[in-house]
Amino acid sequence: MYSKTEWATAERRDFADLLAGLDDEQWNAPSLCGDWRVRDVGAHLVAYLDRSRAGFFAHMARHRGRVDRLNTADVTRLTTWSRDQLITALRVNAEPRGVSSGFGGRIALTECMIHHQDVRRALNLPRTIEAGPLLAALDFARIAPLIRGAMRTRGLRMIATDLDWAAGRGAPVRGPGEAVLMAMTGRPDALSQLSGPGVDELSRRLGA
């Protein structure tokens, strides 16, 4: 049985492998994460590799509690890093530490899995995610304060059709576990893979 930390480490290395195989056009292509390009997503993940808990809260205070401002500053700071530098950093420092090691590695695992899919979905490069890591990410996405999965899906019952996982009460929304995860984290791109009476409401909440 693998630990969440081992799953997070593997997820980061898998993401680094994906980035290493992209061409220049893909490297600079838009992702599903706001206005970020693929390379910006990589920079964002690298910024958290060695960030301590104290450092995270100090930076949050500097940016007036706005994690979006902190993340934008990180991406701007790392624009001078080359593609090889970002990929090497992901590989060498893949094992979670500092703030990303929180909740037994669930922070690193879930964050990297979401952003990994932000890139794969945008580039039409699907993959199959193992059940264990995906179940852990689905559970954590509901309770993580910065992800707000439970808040985004309040009054809906989210059901993974390929996993033994369901959460919430209300109108059902069904689909593959990966699509459920991405919808819970605010990605409208996943809606086309979902079905059920609750999809229209979820679509409205996601601005689709």
N, C-alpha and C positions, 0 to 999 in steps of 0.2 A: 504494500500500500504506500503510494507516494504521499509526501506531505505537501501542503499548500505552497511552501517555500520552494520545494523541488519543482512543482508544476509552474510556478512563476518564473523560475530560472530557465526552464525549458521554453516557456512562452517567449521570453525575451530573446533567447538564442534563435528560436524559429523566426521571430520577426526580423532579427538581424540578417538571417539567411535570405528572407524575402527581399529585403532592401538591397542586399548585395547582388541579387539577380535582376534588378530592374535596369532598364536603359535610361538614358538621360531624359527622354520625354516623360517616362513614367515617374522618375525621380522628382520632376518639377510639376507633375500633374496635380489637379485639385484632389483633395481627400473629402471624406464625408464630415470632417470635423471643422465646421464653420468655414472660415476663409483660408484655412491652412492648406498648404501644399503637402505632398507626401513627405518631402524633406523636413518641413516644419513639424510634422507629427513625430518624426524621428528625433528631432532636436528637443521637443517637449519631453519625450521619455528619457533622453539622456540627462536632462536637467535634474531629474528626480533620482538618478542612480545613487548619488552620494549625499543627498540632502538630509541632514539630521532633523530630528523632531524640533529641536530648539531653533535651528536655522529656518525651518518651514514657518514656524509661528512668527519669527522675527521678520521674515520677508512678507508674510501676510499683514503684519502691522504696518510695514512700510507702504504697502499698497492698500491700506485702509480696509482690510478684510476682504478685498476683492480678488478671488483666486483667478478670475479671468485676466485681470491686470498683471498679476504675478506671472501667469503662463505666457502672456504676450511679451513681457520683459525677458523671460527666459529664451523664447524663440529668437527675439531680436539679438540678444547677447551671443547666441550660438550661430548666428548667420555666417560668421567667419570660419566656422569649422568646415572642413572638407567632408565629403561623403564618406571617405575611408575612416576619418577620425570618428564620426558618429557611429558607424557600424562597429568599429573596433571597441569603442566605449561600451556599446550594448553587449558585446560578447564578453569582454573582460570583466565587466562589473554586473553580470547578469544576476547573480545571487542577491536577493533583496537585503538591504540594510537601511538604517535610518528610518525616516518617516514611511517609506514604501514597504517596510517589513511589518508594518502594523497589522493587527488582526491575524497574526500567524502567517503573513505573506499574502493575505487576501487582497490587500490594497494593490500590490504590484501585479498580482495575477490578473485581477479584474481590469485594472487600468490598461495594461498592455494588451489584453485580449480585445477590449473594445477598440482601442486604437489600431491594433493589427487588422481588425475587420473594417475599420474606417478606410484603410488603404486597400485591402483586398476587394471590398465591394466597389469602391470607386474605380478600380482598375479591372474589374471583372475577372478576378483570380480567386475563385472559391476554394475552400478547403473543408475537410472534415475535422471537427474538434472532438477530442476524446471526451467521453461522458463525464469522467470525474472532474476535470478542470472546469468544464462548462457548467456543471451543477453547482460547483463552488462559486463561480462567478455570478450565476443567476441568484443564488441566495444572498450574496454580498451586495449586489447591485440594488436590492430592495432596501437594505438598511443603511448603506453608506450615505452620510449627510451631503456629500458633494455630488453624488449621482442622483439621488432623490427618486429612485425607481418606484418605491411604494407611493410616494406623493403623486407622481406622474400617472400612475395606474390606479389611483384610488377609485373604488366603486366598480372595479373590473376584476375578473378572475382570469389570470394569465395561465395558460396551459401549454406545456411543451408536448408536442405530439410524438416526438422521437425519444423522449426521456421520461422517467418517472418523476415529473416535477410539475407542480401547480401551486399558485399562491394567490391570495386575495379573494374577495367576495363580490359578486355582482355579475354583470353581463359577461359571458365568456369571450375570450380572445384566444384563438388556437393557432399554433404554427410550430415550425422547427425551433428547437431551443435557442439556436444562435440568433434567429430572427426575433424571437421573444426578447432576448437580452438586448439586442440593438434597439428595439422599439422602446423598451423600458428606459434606455439611456438617451432617448430623444432623437433617434435617427429615423426620419420618415421613409428612408430607402427600404426599410424592412417591412413596411406595411403591406406591400404587394404579396408577401408570403403568408400573411395572416388572414384568418377568417373568423366568423362568428358575429353575434349580435353587438359585441362591444367594439368592433373595429371602427365604426363610424365615429364614435366618441373619442377613441384614442387618436384617430386621424385629426380630429378637430383640435385636440390638445397639442398635437405635434405640429400644427399649422399646415397640414397637408391639404 
